[in-house]
Amino acid sequence: QVQLVESGGGLVQAGGSLRLSCAASGRTFSSYTMGWFRQAPGKEREFVAAINWNGDSTSYADSVKGRFTISRDNAKNTVYLQMNSLKPEDTAVYYCAEDQDHSGIYYDSRKSNAYDYWGQGTQVTVSS
């Protein structure tokens, strides 16, 4: 059974930074694509970023490109999301997810239904 636990969310002013972490249980974490998604109140869950099994391939939503960076440390079974230059529209619950069918990035890595396991989410609030 895979368990994903996010942390690092909080309240930050516009222009500030946060780093989210997602700790994964399971011996095969290093084999799979990991993703970050977010959901704002009243909106659908949306793709933020994804990373392949060894971290040398990434994908970002246009809305966060150049501001957010996804990375992973397979020795620690952890994936990170460094968020800089935060904007009020980044306010959402952020979720990490694991795709156990793939090790690389592909088109469907941007779709929530490509992922098999999800964390409980961590709230990020950006004040203006």
N, C-alpha and C positions, 0 to 999 in steps of 0.2 A: 504494500500500500504506500503510495507516494503522498507525502505531506509537504505543502508549500506554505511558508510563513513569511509574510511581508512585514517590514518595519521601516522606520525612518520618516514617516509622514509627519505633518504638523502644519502650523500656521506660519506663513512667511510673507514679508512685504514684496510687492512687485519689484522685480529686478534682483531679488535674492536667489539663493540656491538651496537645494536639498539633495541628499543622496538616499535613495531608497535601496533597501536590500531585500533579497528573497532567499531564504534558507530552505534547501530542499533535502528531504530524507530520501533514502534509496541509493543503492550502490551504483546505479547506472545513470546517474545525473549527467555525467560527462558525455554521454552518448547522444543526447537529444537537443533539439532546437528549443530555445526558451523565448518567451515573449512577454512584453508588458502591454497591458491594455488599461483604459480608464473609462469611467462612467460618471458623467455629471448628472445632477438631478434633472429628471424629466427627459433625459437623452439616452440614446442607445450606447451600448458599450463600443468603444472605438479603439482601433489599433494605435499603439504608440511606437513600439520598437521590437525588433527580434534579433536574435543572435544564434549563429550556428554552434555546433557541438564544441568546437575548439576556440571559438571567439574570433576567427579571422574573416568572418563575413557577417555583416550587419545590414539591417534595413530599418528605415525610419519613416514615420508619417511626415508629410510635408510641413505640417503645422509645428513640428518640434525639431526638424532638421537644422543642425547648426547650433542648437541650444541644449539638446539632451544627448547623452552618451550612454549606450548600453555596453556592459562588459560582464565578464564572468571569471570566477576563480574555481576551477574544477576541483582543486585540492580542498577547498572549503565548502564545496557543494552550494555555492552562492552565486546568484546573478544580481547585478547592480543596475541602477538607473540614476546617473548623475544628471540633475536638472539645474540648468543655469538660466539666468535672465528670465525668471519666471514671470508669467503674466496672469492677471485675474482669470482669464479664460482657461488656464491650466487647472483650475480648481476642479477636483473630481476625486472619486475613490479610485486608487490605482491597484491593479491586480497583476500578479505574475502568473504565468501559465507554462505548462510543459507539453510539448508535442512528442509523444513517444512513437510516432510513426515515421519521424524524419530526423535526420541529423544535420541537414543543410537548410538554407533559406530557399524558399520557392514562393510562387505567387500566393498560394493559399496561406502562407505564414502570416498574412495580414488579416486573416479571417478567424474569428473567435472559435468557429466550429472545427478548426484544424487542431485544436488543443484538447488534451485528454484530462489534464488535472489543473486545478485552479487554487490559488490561495484565497484567504478570507478578505483581503483588501486592506489598504491603509489610506486614510484620508489625507489629502493635500489641499490646503486652503491658501489661496494667494490673495492678499488684501491690496486694494488700490491706494 
